Amino acid sequence: MKKLTTLLFVLLVSSSLCFSQKAVVKGIITDTLIKENLKHAVISLLKNNDSILYRFTRSDDKGNFNLSNLSAGNYVLIVSYPTYADYTDKIVITENSTLDL
């Protein structure tokens, strides 16, 4: 009976962690000089404290990108595109937030 109670407790705790919402970073990559969205740009999110790659994605054909299920913390956002200089920015992500760039 004790093992069953322990198992039930572990299942309840783990299920609540699975359903917790996470943060989202989304946006559109645009060349502001020629007013054109940049398709297939690489958007990387690195941990601020050790510069380890946390997540990355590419922008779609309209320049949109979306990074979801992110944990709260301090990050460095890097946008790379051929023939353009890299764009970097430090961002702070809080739990259950949506950061629209």
C-alpha positions in Angstrom: 0.0 0.0 0.0 2.9 2.4 0.8 4.4 1.8 -2.7 1.0 2.5 -4.3 0.7 5.8 -2.4 4.2 6.8 -3.3 3.6 6.0 -7.0 0.4 8.0 -7.0 2.2 11.0 -5.4 5.0 10.8 -8.0 2.5 10.6 -10.9 0.5 13.6 -9.6 3.6 15.8 -9.2 5.0 14.8 -12.6 1.6 15.5 -14.4 1.4 18.9 -12.9 4.9 19.7 -14.2 3.9 18.5 -17.7 1.0 20.8 -17.9 2.8 23.9 -16.7 2.9 26.6 -19.4 6.2 27.9 -20.7 7.3 31.2 -22.2 7.2 32.0 -26.0 9.5 34.3 -28.0 8.2 35.2 -31.5 8.7 37.9 -34.1 9.4 38.9 -37.7 12.8 39.3 -39.2 12.8 42.4 -41.4 15.4 44.5 -43.3 14.2 48.0 -42.3 16.1 49.7 -45.1 14.5 47.9 -48.0 11.3 47.0 -46.1 11.6 43.3 -46.8 11.1 40.3 -44.5 14.0 37.9 -44.4 13.1 34.3 -45.0 15.2 31.4 -43.6 17.2 33.6 -41.1 18.6 31.6 -38.2 17.4 32.7 -34.7 19.5 31.3 -31.9 18.8 31.6 -28.1 21.9 31.1 -25.9 22.0 30.9 -22.1 23.5 34.2 -20.9 25.6 32.7 -18.1 27.6 30.2 -20.2 26.7 30.9 -23.9 25.4 27.4 -24.5 22.9 27.1 -27.3 19.5 26.6 -25.7 17.1 26.6 -28.7 17.2 27.7 -32.4 14.9 28.0 -35.3 14.6 29.5 -38.8 12.2 32.1 -40.0 9.6 31.0 -42.4 9.0 32.4 -46.0 7.4 35.5 -44.5 10.1 36.2 -42.0 8.1 34.9 -39.0 9.7 32.9 -36.2 8.5 31.2 -33.0 10.4 29.7 -30.1 8.0 28.0 -27.6 8.2 26.0 -24.4 11.1 28.2 -23.1 12.2 28.2 -19.4 12.5 31.5 -17.5 15.9 33.0 -17.5 18.4 35.4 -19.0 19.3 34.7 -22.6 21.2 36.2 -25.6 19.2 36.3 -28.9 21.2 36.1 -32.1 19.8 36.5 -35.6 22.0 35.5 -38.5 21.4 36.0 -42.2 23.9 35.7 -45.1 25.5 39.0 -46.2 24.1 40.7 -43.1 25.9 41.4 -39.8 24.5 39.3 -36.9 22.0 41.0 -34.6 22.4 40.2 -30.9 20.2 41.3 -27.9 20.0 40.3 -24.3 16.5 39.3 -23.3 14.9 38.2 -20.0 12.2 35.6 -20.2 9.7 35.1 -17.4 7.4 32.1 -16.8 4.3 32.0 -19.0 5.3 35.2 -20.9 5.1 36.0 -24.6 7.8 38.2 -25.9 6.9 39.6 -29.4 9.9 41.0 -31.2 
